[in-house]
Amino acid sequence: MLLIPAIDIKGGKCVRLRQGRMDDVTVFDDDPVAVAKRWVDEGATRLHVVDLDGAVSGQPVNSRIISAITAAVGEVDVQVGGGIRDEESIEAYLDAGVRYVILGTQAVNMPHFVRDACTEYPGHIIVGLDARDGKVAIDGWSKLSQHSVLDMAQHFQRDGVEAIIYTDIGRDGMMGGANVEGVVELARVVTVPVIASGGVTSLSDVEALCAVADEGIAGAIVGRALYEGTLDLATALRRVTELRA
């Protein structure tokens, strides 16, 4: 199971939000590229990068920094989300060395866009489903749609997505523990890999997700816990290796 450090970029800096609220921001580092190198040095084999400004504006804003990250980390896979709402943005990121492009708001608002993207860029498209009370949130989590997370996941699986990222908004950035039950519920209704996001706080959360990895949970995105030091990445990676041996 992958442990994927999150690098959220706002105003050119590495930040974390609480429950996706743009007015509840903690700046952890002025240099997202240096942060990316740090996580790779500690053993990360994939990075999760989000252009928060792009998620709000509806178009990439921090693409220059993201390109610098992909150049700096070499062969390490980078998955990017935030404001990717047309094929030009997808192509630009893939050309810049991004391995996976994450579609969120556009996937919900225009489902055919996902199908077209999967056809044009097979193996590179991930859908992010950000959930609150079983419904999908959009527009940088500022709006709640009427779409069921489980129904949308099955729809996007049929479209050919490479994976689905499930984020429990209520737990994201709150250091309250992962929603293991929610991610397992989603993983059981699809066959594509599911990546958990939101609330991973300690080694016990990592162990809990490892225990259900065979349900189809391919990895977990970890953010604030790494920056605040409640979870050490190198230690967590070693523990995952032990548990999955």
C-alpha positions as CSV (number, residue, x, y, z in Angstrom):
1,M,0.0,0.0,0.0
2,L,1.3,3.4,-1.0
3,L,1.8,6.2,1.5
4,I,1.5,9.4,-0.6
5,P,2.7,12.7,0.9
6,A,0.4,15.7,0.1
7,I,1.8,19.0,-1.1
8,D,-1.0,21.6,-1.3
9,I,0.0,24.8,-3.0
10,K,-1.6,28.2,-2.3
11,G,0.0,31.5,-3.2
12,G,3.1,29.6,-4.2
13,K,3.6,28.1,-0.7
14,C,3.1,24.7,0.8
15,V,0.0,24.9,3.0
16,R,-2.7,22.8,4.7
17,L,-6.4,23.6,5.0
18,R,-8.8,22.4,7.6
19,Q,-11.9,20.7,6.0
20,G,-11.0,22.4,2.8
21,R,-11.7,25.9,4.0
22,M,-9.7,28.4,2.2
23,D,-9.9,30.8,5.1
24,D,-8.3,28.2,7.5
25,V,-4.8,28.0,6.1
26,T,-1.6,26.9,7.8
27,V,1.6,27.7,5.8
28,F,4.2,25.0,6.4
29,D,6.9,26.0,3.9
30,D,7.6,28.7,1.4
31,D,9.2,26.2,-1.1
32,P,7.0,23.4,-2.3
33,V,9.9,22.0,-4.4
34,A,12.1,21.6,-1.4
35,V,9.2,19.9,0.4
36,A,8.8,17.4,-2.5
37,K,12.5,16.6,-2.3
38,R,12.3,16.0,1.4
39,W,9.5,13.4,1.1
40,V,11.3,11.7,-1.7
41,D,14.5,11.6,0.4
42,E,12.4,9.9,3.2
43,G,11.2,7.2,0.8
44,A,8.1,8.4,-0.9
45,T,7.5,6.8,-4.3
46,R,4.5,9.0,-5.2
47,L,3.5,12.6,-4.4
48,H,0.1,14.1,-4.3
49,V,0.2,17.7,-5.4
50,V,-2.9,20.0,-5.3
51,D,-3.1,23.5,-6.9
52,L,-5.6,25.0,-4.4
53,D,-5.7,28.3,-6.2
54,G,-6.5,26.4,-9.4
55,A,-9.3,24.5,-7.7
56,V,-11.0,27.7,-6.9
57,S,-10.3,29.6,-10.1
58,G,-11.1,26.6,-12.4
59,Q,-7.8,26.7,-14.2
60,P,-4.2,25.8,-13.3
61,V,-2.5,28.6,-11.3
62,N,0.6,27.0,-9.8
63,S,1.6,24.9,-12.8
64,R,5.1,26.4,-13.0
65,I,5.8,25.2,-9.5
66,I,4.3,21.8,-10.2
67,S,6.5,21.5,-13.3
68,A,9.5,22.3,-11.1
69,I,8.5,19.6,-8.7
70,T,8.3,16.9,-11.4
71,A,11.7,18.0,-12.6
72,A,13.2,17.8,-9.1
73,V,11.9,14.4,-8.1
74,G,12.9,12.5,-11.3
75,E,11.3,9.1,-11.6
76,V,9.0,9.4,-8.6
77,D,5.4,9.5,-9.7
78,V,3.5,12.7,-9.3
79,Q,-0.3,13.0,-9.3
80,V,-1.8,16.5,-9.7
81,G,-5.2,17.9,-9.1
82,G,-6.8,21.4,-8.8
83,G,-8.4,23.4,-11.6
84,I,-7.9,20.7,-14.4
85,R,-11.0,21.2,-16.5
86,D,-9.9,20.9,-20.1
87,E,-7.8,18.6,-22.2
88,E,-5.2,21.3,-22.7
89,S,-4.5,21.3,-19.0
90,I,-4.2,17.6,-18.9
91,E,-1.8,17.5,-21.8
92,A,0.3,20.3,-20.4
93,Y,0.8,18.5,-17.1
94,L,1.6,15.2,-18.7
95,D,4.1,16.9,-21.0
96,A,5.6,18.4,-17.9
97,G,6.2,14.9,-16.4
98,V,3.2,14.5,-14.2
99,R,2.2,10.8,-14.1
100,Y,-1.5,11.0,-13.1
101,V,-4.0,13.9,-13.5
102,I,-6.8,14.1,-11.0
103,L,-10.2,15.3,-12.2
104,G,-12.7,16.5,-9.6
105,T,-15.2,19.3,-10.2
106,Q,-15.2,18.8,-14.0
107,A,-15.7,15.1,-13.6
108,V,-18.9,15.7,-11.6
109,N,-20.2,18.6,-13.7
110,M,-19.4,17.0,-17.1
111,P,-19.1,13.2,-16.7
112,H,-18.4,12.7,-20.4
113,F,-15.2,14.7,-19.9
114,V,-13.8,11.8,-17.9
115,R,-14.7,9.2,-20.5
116,D,-13.1,11.3,-23.2
117,A,-10.0,11.9,-21.1
118,C,-9.6,8.2,-20.3
119,T,-9.8,7.4,-24.0
120,E,-7.3,10.1,-25.0
121,Y,-4.9,9.6,-22.0
122,P,-5.3,5.9,-20.9
123,G,-3.6,5.1,-17.7
124,H,-3.2,8.7,-16.6
125,I,-6.6,9.7,-15.3
126,I,-7.7,9.6,-11.6
127,V,-10.9,10.9,-10.3
128,G,-11.1,12.6,-6.9
129,L,-14.4,12.1,-5.1
130,D,-14.6,14.5,-2.1
131,A,-17.4,13.4,0.2
132,R,-19.5,15.0,2.8
133,D,-22.4,13.0,4.2
134,G,-22.2,10.6,1.2
135,K,-22.5,13.4,-1.4
136,V,-19.8,14.7,-3.7
137,A,-18.4,18.2,-3.1
138,I,-17.2,20.4,-6.0
139,D,-15.5,23.8,-6.7
140,G,-12.8,23.4,-4.2
141,W,-15.2,21.8,-1.7
142,S,-17.3,25.1,-1.6
143,K,-20.4,23.4,-3.0
144,L,-22.2,20.2,-2.3
145,S,-23.7,18.3,-5.2
146,Q,-26.6,15.9,-5.1
147,H,-24.5,13.1,-6.5
148,S,-23.9,10.0,-4.5
149,V,-20.2,9.1,-4.0
150,L,-20.8,5.4,-4.5
151,D,-22.9,5.9,-7.7
152,M,-20.3,8.3,-9.2
153,A,-17.5,5.9,-8.4
154,Q,-19.1,3.1,-10.3
155,H,-19.8,5.5,-13.2
156,F,-16.2,6.6,-13.4
157,Q,-15.0,3.0,-13.2
158,R,-17.0,2.2,-16.3
159,D,-15.3,5.2,-18.0
160,G,-11.9,3.7,-17.4
161,V,-10.2,5.7,-14.7
162,E,-7.0,4.4,-13.3
163,A,-8.0,5.0,-9.6
164,I,-10.4,6.8,-7.4
165,I,-9.3,9.1,-4.5
166,Y,-11.8,9.2,-1.7
167,T,-11.6,12.2,0.6
168,D,-13.7,12.6,3.7
169,I,-13.9,16.4,3.9
170,G,-15.1,16.3,7.5
171,R,-11.8,14.7,8.5
172,D,-9.4,16.4,6.2
173,G,-6.8,18.4,8.0
174,M,-8.5,17.8,11.4
175,M,-6.1,15.2,12.7
176,G,-9.0,13.0,13.9
177,G,-8.2,9.7,12.2
178,A,-9.1,8.2,8.9
179,N,-12.6,7.1,7.9
180,V,-11.7,3.5,7.3
181,E,-15.3,2.4,7.1
182,G,-16.1,5.0,4.4
183,V,-13.2,4.1,2.2
184,V,-13.9,0.3,2.5
185,E,-17.5,0.9,1.6
186,L,-16.4,2.7,-1.6
187,A,-13.7,0.1,-2.4
188,R,-16.3,-2.7,-2.2
189,V,-18.5,-1.3,-5.0
190,V,-15.7,-0.8,-7.5
191,T,-12.8,-2.9,-8.8
192,V,-10.3,0.0,-9.6
193,P,-7.8,0.9,-6.9
194,V,-9.1,3.3,-4.2
195,I,-6.8,5.8,-2.4
196,A,-7.9,7.1,1.0
197,S,-7.5,10.7,1.9
198,G,-8.3,12.8,4.9
199,G,-7.7,12.3,8.6
200,V,-4.6,10.0,8.6
201,T,-2.9,11.2,11.8
202,S,-0.8,8.5,13.3
203,L,0.8,5.1,12.8
204,S,-2.3,3.4,14.0
205,D,-4.3,5.0,11.1
206,V,-1.7,3.6,8.7
207,E,-2.0,0.1,10.3
208,A,-5.8,0.3,10.2
209,L,-5.7,1.0,6.4
210,C,-3.1,-1.7,5.8
211,A,-5.5,-4.2,7.6
212,V,-8.1,-3.5,4.9
213,A,-5.8,-3.0,1.9
214,D,-7.0,-6.3,0.4
215,E,-10.5,-4.7,0.0
216,G,-8.9,-2.7,-2.9
217,I,-7.3,0.2,-1.0
218,A,-4.1,0.9,-2.9
219,G,-2.8,3.8,-0.8
220,A,-3.4,6.7,1.5
221,I,-2.6,10.4,1.1
222,V,-1.0,11.9,4.2
223,G,-0.8,15.6,4.8
224,R,-1.0,17.6,8.0
225,A,0.3,14.6,10.1
226,L,3.6,14.7,8.3
227,Y,4.0,18.5,8.6
228,E,3.0,18.6,12.3
229,G,5.1,15.6,13.1
230,T,2.5,13.2,14.5
231,L,3.5,10.7,11.7
232,D,7.1,10.1,10.5
233,L,7.1,9.1,6.9
234,A,10.1,6.9,6.9
235,T,8.8,5.0,10.0
236,A,5.4,4.6,8.5
237,L,6.8,3.3,5.2
238,R,8.8,0.7,7.1
239,R,5.7,-0.4,9.0
240,V,3.7,-0.7,5.7
241,T,6.5,-3.0,4.3
242,E,6.4,-5.1,7.5
243,L,2.6,-5.5,7.5
244,R,2.3,-6.2,3.7
245,A,5.2,-8.7,3.7
